[in-house]
């Protein structure tokens, strides 16, 4: 017998949760749109060469690839992934946006402010709260080189989170250029910065000792590693200038933090966190994440990626984005019952299938719909009393019987 369970690492979503998801997505869209962002859509599949050349960090190890078809597919003993596959599923929404902008730049505003809401795919090891297919909600600003873009993105994302019922969250901020400067000052080569960042990005999961051990296992020297980890533990916004000479980046970081403190109106915190890495290798400037409550993961994150679009059109275009982790938001809301199932303005219109004219039933339902109700047409059964009891599930305000009731009856 064929199993009816979904593919491992994916899940079915039932109507009660789907109503919550739809409602939250609408709230996010409303906030994004009133702040001047426009929604776009890109394919879930991209050319494999584009995905592999994206500096996607650890996500490149979790690519879902698509086999070539027909004559293109040649099976040999020494075949590589690129020999066998020519497409892959997107692992985030930033890379597809960069390709999209390069392909459609002449038809877009400048700066271009994009909304993307869609599923991404990663071949994760399935576990609680981590899926192989999950939704992300992104906003990006392309074409603005100033940190005003970062401030606008943080402000808009914070407003979306507040609209969904989140308060007291923390936006953590760091700067990739400052991070790179400190790594080099600790004795690491420029070529090893990416590798070091991949290890540092795990500090919230494995701690300082775990990162230290991993860096040593990668072959880096004891003195280098100890110097770096000492810096990560002690550096702050006040003593940052003692470690790096990049005053421009420090000023950018300080201005963003001070601006967001003004805009927060004490509804959330904004802090400098030098241990913040963000796993993607394509970030070039400010990076940020949102943490909330006791949960050991971020609920949103992003950063500046000025060099990515230039890979496709040979013209460097500044870009920065912020992504809400929709699945994590939903998990928290369900756990804390912040957005419990709400009874919609909804009714059931029962009708007798043997006697009532379905066009007249639909016309009657449309009258209720015109009053703002969601109307579900349900054919009556012989044991109508039991049927009414079965439909008393908390999702409807009541019911009416076609041809009989003028007012809504409660269950």
C-alpha positions as CSV (number, residue, x, y, z in Angstrom):
1,X,0.0,0.0,0.0
2,X,1.3,3.5,-0.9
3,X,1.8,5.7,2.1
4,X,-0.4,8.8,2.4
5,X,2.1,10.6,4.5
6,X,3.9,13.7,3.0
7,X,7.5,13.5,2.0
8,X,9.9,13.5,5.0
9,X,10.7,17.0,6.0
10,X,7.5,18.4,4.6
11,X,4.0,18.6,6.1
12,X,0.3,19.1,5.3
13,X,-1.3,22.2,6.6
14,X,-4.9,21.9,7.9
15,X,-7.6,24.6,7.4
16,X,-7.4,26.1,10.9
17,X,-3.7,26.8,10.6
18,X,-4.1,27.9,7.0
19,X,-6.5,30.6,8.1
20,X,-3.9,31.9,10.5
21,X,-1.2,31.8,7.8
22,X,-3.4,33.7,5.3
23,X,-4.3,36.3,7.9
24,X,-0.6,36.9,8.8
25,X,0.5,37.0,5.2
26,X,-2.1,39.6,4.5
27,X,-0.9,41.7,7.5
28,X,2.7,41.5,6.2
29,X,1.7,42.4,2.7
30,X,-0.4,45.4,4.0
31,X,2.6,46.8,5.9
32,X,5.0,46.2,3.1
33,X,2.8,47.8,0.4
34,X,2.0,51.0,2.4
35,X,5.8,51.4,2.7
36,X,6.2,51.5,-1.1
37,X,7.3,47.9,-1.8
38,X,5.9,46.0,-4.9
39,X,5.3,42.3,-5.0
40,X,7.1,40.1,-7.6
41,X,7.4,36.4,-8.2
42,X,10.3,34.3,-9.5
43,X,10.4,30.6,-10.5
44,X,11.2,28.0,-7.8
45,X,13.8,26.5,-10.1
46,X,17.0,28.3,-11.2
47,X,19.9,27.2,-13.4
48,X,22.3,25.1,-11.3
49,X,25.4,27.1,-12.3
50,X,23.8,30.2,-10.9
51,X,22.9,28.5,-7.6
52,X,26.4,27.0,-7.2
53,X,28.1,30.3,-7.9
54,X,26.1,32.2,-5.3
55,X,28.3,32.1,-2.2
56,X,25.3,30.6,-0.4
57,X,27.4,29.2,2.4
58,X,26.2,26.0,4.0
59,X,23.1,26.1,2.0
60,X,25.0,24.9,-1.1
61,X,25.4,21.5,0.7
62,X,21.6,21.3,0.9
63,X,20.7,22.0,-2.7
64,X,17.8,20.0,-4.3
65,X,19.0,19.5,-7.9
66,X,17.0,18.4,-10.9
67,X,18.3,15.8,-13.3
68,X,18.8,16.6,-17.0
69,X,16.3,15.1,-19.4
70,X,16.6,13.2,-22.6
71,X,19.7,13.4,-24.6
72,X,21.3,15.9,-22.2
73,X,21.6,13.2,-19.5
74,X,24.7,11.1,-20.0
75,X,25.4,8.6,-17.2
76,X,29.1,7.9,-16.8
77,X,31.2,6.7,-13.9
78,X,33.0,10.0,-13.5
79,X,29.9,12.2,-13.9
80,X,29.7,15.3,-11.7
81,X,26.6,17.1,-10.4
82,X,26.8,19.6,-13.3
83,X,27.1,16.7,-15.8
84,X,23.9,15.1,-14.4
85,X,21.9,18.1,-13.4
86,X,21.2,21.5,-15.0
87,X,18.6,23.0,-12.6
88,X,18.0,23.3,-8.8
89,X,15.4,24.5,-6.4
90,X,16.0,27.9,-4.9
91,X,17.3,27.8,-1.3
92,X,16.5,31.5,-0.6
93,X,14.8,34.4,-2.3
94,X,17.8,36.8,-2.6
95,X,19.6,35.0,-5.4
96,X,16.5,34.7,-7.6
97,X,15.8,38.4,-7.0
98,X,19.3,39.4,-8.1
99,X,18.8,37.4,-11.3
100,X,15.3,38.9,-11.8
101,X,16.6,42.4,-11.4
102,X,19.4,41.8,-13.9
103,X,16.9,40.4,-16.4
104,X,14.2,43.1,-16.0
105,X,16.1,46.2,-14.8
106,X,15.0,48.4,-17.7
107,X,11.3,47.9,-16.7
108,X,11.8,48.6,-13.0
109,X,11.8,51.7,-10.8
110,X,15.1,52.9,-9.3
111,X,15.6,52.3,-6.5
112,X,13.4,49.2,-6.8
113,X,11.7,48.0,-3.6
114,X,10.6,44.4,-3.9
115,X,8.3,42.0,-2.0
116,X,8.8,38.3,-2.3
117,X,6.7,35.7,-0.4
118,X,7.2,32.1,-1.4
119,X,8.6,28.7,-0.6
120,X,12.3,27.9,-0.6
121,X,13.8,24.4,-0.4
122,X,16.8,23.0,1.5
123,X,17.7,19.4,2.0
124,X,17.9,19.8,5.7
125,X,18.0,16.9,8.2
126,X,14.3,17.0,9.3
127,X,13.7,17.9,12.9
128,X,11.2,19.8,14.9
129,X,10.7,23.3,13.5
130,X,12.9,22.7,10.5
131,X,11.4,21.7,7.1
132,X,12.8,21.0,3.7
133,X,10.2,23.3,2.2
134,X,9.2,26.5,4.0
135,X,8.0,30.0,3.3
136,X,10.0,33.2,3.5
137,X,8.8,36.8,3.3
138,X,11.4,39.2,1.9
139,X,11.6,42.9,1.2
140,X,14.6,44.2,-0.6
141,X,15.8,47.7,-1.8
142,X,17.9,47.6,-5.0
143,X,19.8,50.7,-6.2
144,X,20.2,52.7,-2.9
145,X,23.9,52.7,-1.7
146,X,23.1,54.6,1.5
147,X,22.3,53.1,4.9
148,X,18.9,54.8,4.7
149,X,17.9,51.6,2.9
150,X,18.9,49.5,5.9
151,X,17.0,51.8,8.3
152,X,13.9,51.7,6.1
153,X,14.0,47.9,5.9
154,X,14.5,47.5,9.6
155,X,11.7,49.9,10.4
156,X,9.3,48.3,7.9
157,X,10.1,44.7,9.1
158,X,9.7,45.8,12.8
159,X,6.3,47.3,12.0
160,X,5.2,44.0,10.3
161,X,6.3,42.0,13.4
162,X,4.5,44.3,15.7
163,X,1.3,44.1,13.6
164,X,1.5,40.3,14.0
165,X,1.6,40.6,17.8
166,X,5.3,40.6,18.5
167,X,6.8,43.2,20.9
168,X,10.0,43.2,22.9
169,X,12.0,41.6,20.2
170,X,15.7,42.5,19.6
171,X,17.3,43.5,16.3
172,X,21.0,42.5,16.4
173,X,23.3,44.4,14.0
174,X,26.9,43.7,12.8
175,X,29.0,44.8,9.8
176,X,30.7,42.3,7.5
177,X,33.6,44.6,6.7
178,X,34.4,45.2,10.4
179,X,34.1,41.5,11.0
180,X,36.6,40.7,8.2
181,X,39.0,43.3,9.5
182,X,39.0,41.8,13.0
183,X,39.5,38.3,11.5
184,X,42.5,39.4,9.5
185,X,43.9,41.3,12.6
186,X,43.7,38.0,14.5
187,X,46.1,36.5,12.0
188,X,43.8,34.9,9.4
189,X,44.4,35.3,5.7
190,X,41.8,37.1,3.5
191,X,41.2,33.9,1.7
192,X,40.1,32.1,4.9
193,X,37.6,34.7,6.1
194,X,34.6,32.8,4.5
195,X,35.7,29.5,6.2
196,X,36.1,31.3,9.5
197,X,32.7,32.9,9.3
198,X,31.0,29.6,8.6
199,X,32.4,28.3,11.9
200,X,31.6,31.6,13.8
201,X,28.0,31.4,12.6
202,X,27.5,28.3,14.8
203,X,28.4,30.1,18.0
204,X,24.8,30.3,19.2
205,X,24.4,26.6,18.7
206,X,27.8,25.1,19.9
207,X,29.1,28.0,22.0
208,X,32.6,29.5,22.1
209,X,34.3,26.2,22.9
210,X,32.6,24.4,20.0
211,X,33.6,27.1,17.5
212,X,37.2,27.1,18.9
213,X,37.4,23.3,18.4
214,X,36.0,23.5,14.9
215,X,38.5,26.2,13.8
216,X,41.4,24.1,15.3
217,X,40.1,21.1,13.4
218,X,40.2,23.1,10.2
219,X,43.9,23.5,10.7
220,X,44.1,27.1,12.0
221,X,46.7,27.9,14.6
222,X,46.0,28.0,18.4
223,X,47.2,31.6,18.7
224,X,45.0,32.8,15.8
225,X,41.9,31.1,17.1
226,X,42.4,32.3,20.7
227,X,43.0,35.8,19.6
228,X,39.8,35.8,17.5
229,X,37.6,34.2,20.1
230,X,38.9,36.6,22.8
231,X,37.9,39.5,20.5
232,X,34.4,38.1,19.8
233,X,33.8,37.8,23.6
234,X,35.0,41.3,24.5
235,X,34.3,43.7,21.6
236,X,31.5,46.2,21.8
237,X,30.5,49.4,20.0
238,X,32.5,51.6,22.4
239,X,35.8,49.8,22.0
240,X,35.4,48.8,18.3
241,X,37.7,51.5,17.2
242,X,40.6,49.9,19.1
243,X,40.3,46.8,16.9
244,X,39.7,48.3,13.4
245,X,40.6,51.5,11.6
246,X,37.5,51.5,9.3
247,X,35.8,54.6,10.8
248,X,33.3,54.8,7.9
249,X,31.9,51.4,8.7
250,X,31.8,52.2,12.4
251,X,29.9,55.4,11.7
252,X,27.4,53.5,9.5
253,X,26.8,51.0,12.3
254,X,26.4,53.7,14.9
255,X,24.0,55.7,12.8
256,X,21.8,52.7,12.1
257,X,21.6,51.7,15.7
258,X,20.9,55.3,16.9
259,X,18.2,55.8,14.2
260,X,16.5,52.6,15.0
261,X,16.5,53.4,18.7
262,X,14.6,56.6,17.8
263,X,12.1,54.8,15.7
264,X,11.6,51.9,18.1
265,X,9.5,54.0,20.5
266,X,10.5,51.4,23.2
267,X,8.6,48.6,21.4
268,X,11.8,46.6,20.6
269,X,15.6,46.8,21.2
270,X,18.4,47.3,18.7
271,X,21.9,46.2,19.7
272,X,25.4,45.7,18.3
273,X,26.3,41.9,18.3
274,X,29.8,41.1,17.0
275,X,29.1,37.4,17.1
276,X,26.3,37.9,14.5
277,X,27.6,36.4,11.2
278,X,24.8,35.4,8.8
279,X,25.8,32.3,6.9
280,X,25.6,33.6,3.4
281,X,29.0,34.6,1.9
282,X,27.4,37.2,-0.4
283,X,26.9,39.8,2.4
284,X,29.2,42.9,2.0
285,X,28.1,45.4,4.6
286,X,25.6,45.7,7.5
287,X,23.9,42.4,8.6
288,X,21.1,42.0,11.0
289,X,18.9,39.4,12.7
290,X,15.8,39.5,14.9
291,X,15.6,37.4,18.1
292,X,12.6,37.0,20.2
293,X,11.9,35.6,23.7
294,X,13.5,32.4,24.9
295,X,13.7,30.8,21.4
296,X,17.2,29.8,20.3
297,X,16.8,31.0,16.7
298,X,16.2,34.2,14.8
299,X,12.8,35.0,13.4
300,X,14.1,37.4,10.7
301,X,17.4,38.4,9.2
302,X,19.2,40.0,6.3
303,X,21.9,42.3,5.1
304,X,23.6,44.2,2.3
305,X,24.8,42.3,-0.8
306,X,26.2,44.9,-3.1
307,X,28.2,42.6,-5.3
308,X,25.7,39.9,-6.3
309,X,23.8,41.6,-9.1
310,X,27.0,42.6,-10.8
311,X,27.7,38.9,-11.5
312,X,24.9,38.9,-14.0
313,X,24.9,42.3,-15.7
314,X,28.6,43.3,-15.1
315,X,27.4,46.5,-13.5
316,X,27.6,46.6,-9.7
317,X,24.2,47.6,-8.2
318,X,23.8,48.2,-4.4
319,X,21.2,46.0,-2.7
320,X,20.0,45.1,0.8
321,X,17.3,42.8,2.0
322,X,15.4,41.7,5.1
323,X,13.6,38.3,5.4
324,X,11.0,37.2,7.9
325,X,11.1,33.5,8.8
326,X,7.4,32.9,8.2
327,X,7.4,29.3,9.5
328,X,9.2,30.3,12.8
329,X,6.7,33.1,13.3
330,X,3.8,30.7,12.8
331,X,5.3,28.1,15.2
332,X,5.7,30.8,18.0
333,X,2.2,32.2,17.5
334,X,0.7,28.7,17.7
335,X,2.8,27.8,20.8
336,X,2.0,31.1,22.6
337,X,-1.6,31.2,21.2
338,X,-1.0,34.8,20.2
339,X,-3.2,34.3,17.1
340,X,-5.6,31.6,18.2
341,X,-8.2,30.5,15.6
342,X,-10.7,33.3,15.2
343,X,-14.3,32.8,14.2
344,X,-14.6,34.5,10.8
345,X,-17.8,36.4,9.9
346,X,-19.0,33.1,8.4
347,X,-22.2,31.1,8.1
348,X,-23.4,27.8,6.7
349,X,-26.3,27.9,4.3
350,X,-28.0,24.5,4.4
351,X,-30.3,23.5,1.5
352,X,-32.3,20.4,0.4
353,X,-30.6,19.0,-2.7
354,X,-33.7,17.1,-3.8
355,X,-36.0,20.1,-3.8
356,X,-34.1,23.4,-3.8
357,X,-32.9,25.0,-7.1
358,X,-29.1,25.4,-6.8
359,X,-29.0,28.7,-8.8
360,X,-31.5,30.1,-6.3
361,X,-29.4,28.8,-3.4
362,X,-26.3,30.4,-4.8
363,X,-28.2,33.6,-5.3
364,X,-29.3,33.6,-1.6
365,X,-25.7,32.9,-0.5
366,X,-24.5,35.9,-2.6
367,X,-26.9,38.1,-0.6
368,X,-25.2,37.1,2.6
369,X,-21.8,37.5,0.9
370,X,-22.8,41.0,0.0
371,X,-23.2,41.7,3.7
372,X,-19.6,40.6,4.3
373,X,-20.1,37.0,5.3
374,X,-18.2,34.0,4.2
375,X,-20.9,31.5,3.2
376,X,-20.4,27.7,2.9
377,X,-23.1,25.8,1.0
378,X,-23.9,22.4,2.6
379,X,-26.5,19.9,1.4
380,X,-28.9,18.8,4.2
381,X,-28.9,15.1,5.3
382,X,-31.8,13.1,6.7
383,X,-30.4,13.3,10.3
384,X,-30.2,17.1,10.2
385,X,-29.8,17.5,14.0
386,X,-26.6,15.4,14.0
387,X,-25.4,17.2,10.9
388,X,-25.7,20.6,12.7
389,X,-23.8,19.2,15.7
390,X,-21.0,18.0,13.4
391,X,-20.6,21.4,11.9
392,X,-20.4,23.1,15.3
393,X,-16.6,23.3,15.1
394,X,-16.0,26.9,16.1
395,X,-15.3,28.2,12.6
396,X,-18.8,29.6,12.0
397,X,-21.0,32.1,13.7
398,X,-24.1,30.1,12.9
399,X,-26.3,28.8,10.1
400,X,-29.4,29.5,8.0
401,X,-31.6,27.1,6.2
402,X,-32.5,28.1,2.6
403,X,-36.1,29.1,2.2
404,X,-36.8,29.1,5.9
405,X,-34.5,31.3,8.0
406,X,-34.1,35.1,7.6
407,X,-31.7,35.4,10.5
408,X,-28.6,33.5,11.5
409,X,-29.2,30.8,14.0
410,X,-26.5,29.8,16.5
411,X,-25.4,26.2,16.9
